[in-house]
């Protein structure tokens, strides 16, 4: 079984420096890298406003998912990193606006800081879609299988 491998760029100024992609799709699995509230031109969006920064992160994530052939409705996990745990509710409310009915597995963690001190939040997301081969058993992408498609134990 050969899985499609697609790299998605968001033109972040950090991508070529660090050597990463905004998202990577392998088969039906899409992993979106840590996404900061960066606007066009590389400037931070919503300085001092955790809700505005969270919305910007999700705009970037949504575009990366779209470029990889998915949407927010395919997200199964998010990881939210914030610099001030006291801002969790503002950040969490925006997450809830977007994922209230989808309800992916989610983690929120306080960190010491980010590459840009104006960033208050950074978010990662994982999504799962059909890889187009008619086999929606996404577990097969994670585990070796024989010709039956059943993961080996």
N, C-alpha and C positions, 0 to 999 in steps of 0.2 A: 504494500500500500504506500503510494507516494503522496505526501501531503503538500499542498500549496504553501509556499512561504512568501509572504508579502511584507515589505517594510513601508511604513507610513511616516512621512515627515510633516512637521508643522512649520518648518522654516525657523524654528527657535534658534537664536544665536548660539545656544549652548550645545546643540546637536553635533556640529562638526568638531567642536572643542573636546567634548567629553566622549564622543563616539557612540551615540545612542539614537534610537528612532522614537518618535512620539508613540507609535504603536507597532506591534508586530502581530501578524495573523499567520497561524499555522493551522491548516485545515479549517475547522470551525471554531477555533479558539483565538480570541483577540485579547492581547494584553496591552493596556495603555499605561505608559510610563508616568512617573510622578509629574503632575501637571501644575504649573504655577500660574498666577494671575497676570500673564504677560499679554500686552496688547500689541497692535501693529507697531513696528519700529522698536520693539524690545522694551518699551516702557511698562512699568507696573501699573495695572488698572486698580482703581479703588484704594489708593493709599489710605491706611487707617480704618478701612471699612471691611470687616471680615465677611459680611454678607455679599457685598459687591465683588470681592475677590473670589469667593466661592462660586458665584454665578459665572464669572469669567473662566474659572477652571473648568466648569461643566460645559461651557460653550466650546472650549478647545477640545475637550474629551468627546463631545458629541460629534464634532467635525472629524476627528480622528476615527471614530467608530464608523461614520458614514463613508469615509475614504477607504475603510477596510471592508465595507459591505454589511455593516450592522447598524444598530441604533441603540438608544438608551434603554429600550425595552428588552434588549438582549443582555444587559449587565447582570451578572450573578454575584459580583463582589466589588466592594469599594474599600479603599483605605484612605483615611483622611488624617493628615498630619497638620497640627496647629502649634503655633508658638506660645499661645496663652490659653490654658485650659478654661479660663473664665469666659472665653468667647465661644465655647462649645455650642451653646444654644443658638446663637446667631448663625453659625455655620451649619449646625444640625437642621435648623428650620429650612434652609435652602435645599439641603440634601433631601429632606422630607417633601418639599414642593415637587421635586423632580422624581423621586423614587417612592413616594407614598403608596402607590398601588403596585409597584414592581417589587419592592422590599428585598433588595439583594442582601446577602451577608455583608456586614459592614464593621469596620474597626476605626476607632478614632484614638489618636495617640498624640500626646504633647511632645514636641522636640525642642532642642535648644535654639535652633535657628535654621535659616536657609541660605542659599547662595547670595540672595539679595535681602538685606535687612528690612526692606519694605514689605516683603511677602509675609502674610500672616497665616497662609494656608497653602497646602499642596495636596493634590488628590491623585490616586491611582485607581484604575478600574479594569476589571476583567469581564469579558463577555463570551458567550457561547452561542453559535449559530450552526445551522446545517452547513456542512462543507460541500454540499451539492452532489454527493455520491449516493444519496438516499439512505445513508446510515446515520441516524441522529443519535447514536450511542456515543456521545462525546468522550466517555471514559476511555474508549479505544485509543484516543490520541495520547493518553497519559501512560498506558500500560501496553507492553508487548502482547500481541495476540497471534493466534494461529489463523488458518483460513476461515474459521467459523466466525471470527470477529469477537470471540469471547476472550477477555483479558486472561493471560496466564497468571497463575498464582505461585 
